[in-house]
């Protein structure tokens, strides 16, 4: 294992946290998992013809998209859970806020990107923050964005039912670099983590034997029909009228 030299997290803790993330990466896809979110055959047909792709290629792209979505959730785990290694004051509770520092009355909701919250979820989070502040006026509530528009630590102001809410200095919108600074006292802490991360990931990958990629989707689709596109339609529409004898 390399020496990473970050003052705010030990080499062992950083390596082990990355290792857990790497080990959880998804490598397998079968038909049940592929259709968990219900494949849309109509969209798949449009995508294939409009983009001039073979149906196999479009399906393979969908497989990769689903694997990527699963793995993106793991990166959320990486971002959230790393803070419990920084200090005994910071914890990741099983329920409640994403990250909490009860000692200093700091409560955090984390979002991957600044544009991932719609108005409804934003309002819900804001009102939750307000409830926390009402119960304990000394509390500070942060909406922490991994990928924000810019480096910032500013009051978070939203509009509810057409009414702009008053600013509260204890309800804040914070980019991840500024949150790292709050937690560690080092304004360059997040940049330092990013600079060593490729080395840590490579060390983690080298320390284990990764599972080989396995995709049984095409094999299982052929069991539904010898025609691939027919199989995709039967996957979603086989119980619809007229599809008991459907075939392209």
C-alpha positions in Angstrom: 0.0 0.0 0.0 1.2 3.5 -0.9 1.7 6.4 1.5 -1.1 8.9 0.8 0.0 11.6 3.3 -3.4 13.2 4.1 -3.4 14.7 7.5 -7.2 14.4 8.0 -7.5 10.7 7.3 -5.1 7.8 8.0 -3.7 5.8 5.1 -5.4 2.6 6.4 -8.8 4.2 6.7 -8.6 5.8 3.3 -7.5 2.6 1.7 -10.1 0.5 3.4 -12.9 2.9 2.6 -12.0 2.9 -1.1 -11.6 -0.9 -1.0 -15.2 -1.4 0.3 -16.4 0.9 -2.5 -14.5 -1.0 -5.2 -15.6 -4.4 -3.9 -19.2 -3.3 -4.1 -19.0 -2.4 -7.8 -21.5 -4.2 -10.0 -20.2 -6.5 -12.7 -23.1 -8.8 -13.4 -26.3 -8.2 -15.3 -29.1 -10.7 -15.9 -32.6 -10.3 -17.5 -34.3 -10.0 -14.1 -32.0 -7.2 -13.0 -32.1 -5.6 -16.5 -35.9 -5.3 -16.5 -36.1 -4.3 -12.8 -36.9 -0.7 -13.8 -39.1 -1.9 -16.7 -37.5 -1.6 -20.1 -39.4 0.6 -22.6 -39.4 -1.3 -26.0 -40.8 1.8 -27.8 -37.9 4.0 -26.7 -35.4 1.2 -27.5 -36.8 1.0 -31.0 -36.6 4.7 -31.5 -33.0 4.8 -30.2 -31.9 2.0 -32.4 -33.4 3.4 -35.6 -32.7 7.1 -35.0 -29.1 6.6 -34.0 -28.6 3.9 -36.7 -27.6 1.2 -34.2 -28.2 -2.5 -34.2 -30.6 -3.6 -31.5 -27.8 -5.5 -29.8 -25.8 -2.3 -29.5 -28.7 -0.4 -28.1 -29.4 -3.1 -25.5 -25.8 -3.3 -24.6 -25.8 0.5 -24.0 -28.8 0.1 -21.7 -27.0 -2.6 -19.8 -24.0 -0.3 -19.3 -26.3 2.6 -18.3 -27.9 0.5 -15.6 -24.5 -0.7 -14.3 -23.4 2.9 -14.3 -26.4 4.0 -12.3 -25.8 1.2 -9.7 -22.1 2.2 -9.4 -23.1 5.9 -9.1 -25.0 5.1 -6.0 -21.8 3.5 -4.6 -20.0 6.8 -5.2 -22.7 8.4 -3.1 -21.7 5.9 -0.3 -18.1 6.9 -0.8 -18.8 10.6 -0.4 -21.1 10.3 2.6 -19.3 7.7 4.7 -15.8 9.0 4.4 -16.5 11.7 7.0 -16.8 9.3 9.9 -13.0 8.7 9.5 -12.1 12.3 9.8 -13.1 12.9 13.5 -15.0 11.2 16.3 -17.4 14.1 16.2 -18.7 13.3 12.7 -21.0 10.3 12.1 -23.2 8.8 9.5 -26.4 7.8 11.2 -28.5 4.8 10.0 -31.5 7.2 10.0 -31.8 10.9 10.0 -29.4 13.3 8.2 -26.7 12.0 5.8 -23.9 13.3 8.1 -24.2 14.7 11.6 -22.0 16.4 14.1 -24.1 16.4 17.3 -21.3 17.9 19.3 -21.3 21.1 17.2 -25.0 20.8 16.2 -24.2 20.5 12.4 -26.6 18.5 10.2 -26.0 17.7 6.6 -27.9 16.5 3.5 -25.7 15.6 0.6 -26.5 15.8 -3.1 -24.4 14.6 -5.9 -25.1 17.5 -8.3 -26.6 21.0 -7.9 -29.4 20.3 -10.3 -30.6 16.9 -9.0 -33.2 18.3 -6.7 -36.6 19.3 -8.1 -38.6 22.0 -6.4 -40.6 19.5 -4.3 -37.6 17.6 -2.9 -35.8 20.9 -2.3 -38.8 22.3 -0.4 -39.0 19.1 1.7 -35.3 19.3 2.6 -35.5 23.1 3.4 -38.5 22.6 5.7 -36.7 19.8 7.4 -33.8 22.2 8.1 -36.3 24.8 9.4 -37.7 22.2 11.8 -34.3 21.4 13.1 -33.4 25.1 13.6 -36.7 25.7 15.5 -36.0 22.8 17.9 -32.4 24.0 18.4 -31.6 27.6 17.2 -27.9 26.8 17.6 -28.0 24.2 14.9 -26.5 24.6 11.5 -28.0 22.8 8.5 -26.0 22.3 5.3 -27.1 21.3 1.8 -23.8 19.9 0.6 -23.3 19.5 -3.2 -20.6 17.3 -4.6 -20.7 19.0 -8.0 -21.8 22.6 -7.4 -21.8 25.5 -9.8 -18.9 27.0 -7.9 -17.0 26.9 -4.6 -19.5 28.4 -2.1 -20.7 28.5 1.5 -23.8 30.7 1.3 -27.3 31.0 2.9 -29.7 28.7 1.1 -32.8 30.6 0.1 -35.7 29.0 -1.7 -39.2 29.9 -2.9 -42.1 28.0 -1.3 -45.6 28.4 -2.9 -44.4 31.5 -4.8 -43.1 33.1 -1.6 -39.3 33.7 -1.2 -38.3 32.4 2.2 -36.3 34.7 4.5 -32.6 34.1 4.7 -31.3 32.2 7.7 -27.5 32.2 8.3 -27.8 28.7 9.8 -29.3 27.1 6.7 -26.6 27.0 4.1 -25.7 25.7 0.6 -22.2 24.4 0.7 -19.9 23.0 -2.1 -18.0 19.8 -1.1 -14.6 21.6 -1.0 -16.0 24.1 1.5 -17.5 21.3 3.6 -14.2 19.5 3.7 -12.7 22.8 5.0 -15.3 23.0 7.7 -14.7 19.4 8.8 -10.9 19.4 8.6 -9.8 23.0 8.9 -7.8 22.7 5.7 -9.2 24.7 2.8 -7.4 22.4 0.3 -8.5 19.1 1.9 -10.8 18.1 -0.9 -8.3 18.9 -3.6 -5.7 16.9 -1.7 -8.0 13.9 -1.5 -8.7 14.1 -5.3 -5.0 14.2 -6.0 -4.3 10.9 -4.3 -7.5 9.1 -5.2 -6.4 7.5 -8.4 -3.4 5.9 -6.5 -5.7 4.7 -3.7 -8.2 3.1 -6.2 -5.4 1.4 -8.1 -4.0 0.1 -4.8 -7.4 -1.2 -3.9 -8.0 -2.9 -7.2 -4.5 -4.5 -7.2 -5.2 -5.9 -3.7 -8.2 -8.0 -4.8 -9.2 -10.2 -7.7 -12.1 -8.4 -9.4 -15.0 -10.4 -10.6 -15.2 -10.9 -14.3 -17.9 -9.1 -16.2 -20.9 -11.3 -16.8 -23.9 -10.3 -19.0 -26.6 -13.0 -19.5 -29.2 -10.7 -20.9 -28.8 -11.7 -24.5 -28.9 -15.4 -23.7 -32.0 -15.1 -21.7 -33.7 -12.9 -24.3 -33.1 -15.6 -26.9 -35.0 -18.0 -24.7 -38.1 -15.8 -25.1 -37.8 -15.6 -28.9 -35.2 -16.2 -31.6 -35.8 -12.6 -32.7 -34.1 -10.1 -30.4 -36.6 -7.2 -30.9 -39.5 -9.5 -30.4 -38.1 -10.7 -27.1 -37.8 -7.1 -25.9 -41.4 -6.4 -26.7 -42.6 -9.6 -25.1 -40.5 -8.7 -22.0 -42.8 -5.8 -21.3 -46.0 -6.5 -23.3 -46.5 -10.3 -23.2 -49.7 -9.9 -21.1 -51.2 -7.3 -23.4 -53.9 -8.1 -25.9 -52.6 -9.6 -29.1 -49.0 -10.2 -27.9 -49.4 -13.9 -27.3 -48.6 -14.4 -31.0 -46.5 -11.3 -31.5 -43.5 -11.5 -33.7 -41.5 -9.1 -36.0 
